[in-house]
Amino acid sequence: SLLQIAMQCLQQQGQLTRAQALRSRRAARINAVLSPISAKETASQVDRIKKMRLITAVKTPYLANGKFDLKAYDAILENQIKNGVEGVIVGGTTGEGQLMSWDEHIMLIAHTVNIYGDKLAVIGNTGSNSTGEALHATEQGFAVGMHAALQINPYYGKTSKAGLLTHFNAVLNEGPAIIYNVPGRTGQDIPDEVVHEISQHSNFLGMKECTGNKRIATYTGRGITCWSGNDDEAHDARHTAGAVGVISVTSNIVPGLMHKLMTSPDPALNASVKELMGWLFCEPNPIPLNTAMSMCGLARPVFRLPYVPLDHARREQGAALLKAVQQHVPGCKEVRVMEDHEFTLIGRY
């Protein structure tokens, strides 16, 4: 249950003794009531999130046993807040929501809201290729307080245009949502006509668009809010194509620099971080990011399979790039290449 997972995480962090946990389980009486958010509150959330320049697709760090390392997670979020990040995607691809049970996923959303919900917009990745599963997860996410959802088009088992419209309208009826278009992962592009139709929904926040700035410019020219989903294109998306900002992977490492890139045009700074951005995507995300966070001492070198660290040669390349920006990596005291034996790979957790 969610309660058991929460207790386990507290025990792992040393915040709860076994006896206290047992007493809490016996004594707890949970009365879950789904209270609908008022139209006024929903409109306020929509307006606030639509103006956010920098949203981080935040990494989920792990303990040696593969469970969530909430202490490290909180440290990451605190550094994000201090460096200008306005919102986070919890349990996205970068945060490895695809490797979580839904109980874990909703617990992490709840934890993020309870600790940082007054400082960050908490956007839960509650999308799925099953409409029923997406509806259930999104309902749970809003029940624990998330401010918005990230919704994906059905992947692998693809559907028709009519199916896409029906799916998106169903999940948008649950509450405010950003729609994520990333054909490289889903195997299906969301057609323009579908985007235009769902953009009329009152809970539609905008698109996280990964197909390029030309398309972003087309959407923003028609009044559709967009965030770039490509870090290497985000500066120009923001200052040339009309994007409101970026949903970023790189900001896990250098949030302050990404904040600067989204605040005002800075072609020189943008050029200086392009090689680092390229390295962070030299293998499928989140493999390079997980490796970088370990090398910078920001997360334990623990990987949930099927992800494995970059090889030694790639780590040497990354170490040079990370050392060049180390002063902008909050919490990083040292950059290490690390040896293969230092990484832990976990298939069951």
Secondary structure, DSSP 8 states (H G I E B T S, - for coil): -HHHHHHHHHHHTTSS-HHHHHHHHHH-----------HHHHHHHHHHHTT-SEEEE----B-TTSSB-HHHHHHHHHHHHHTT--EEEESSTTTTGGGS-HHHHHHHHHHHHHHHTTTSEEEEE---SSHHHHHHHHHHHHHTT-SEEEEE---SS---HHHHHHHHHHHHTTS-EEEEE-HHHHS----HHHHHHHTTSTTEEEEEE-S-HHHHHHHHHTT--EEES-HHHHHHHHHTS---EEEESGGGT-HHHHHHHHHS--HHHHHHHHHHHHHTTSSSTTHHHHHHHHHTTSS-SEEETT-----HHHHHHHHHHHHHTGGGSTT-S------GGG-EEES--
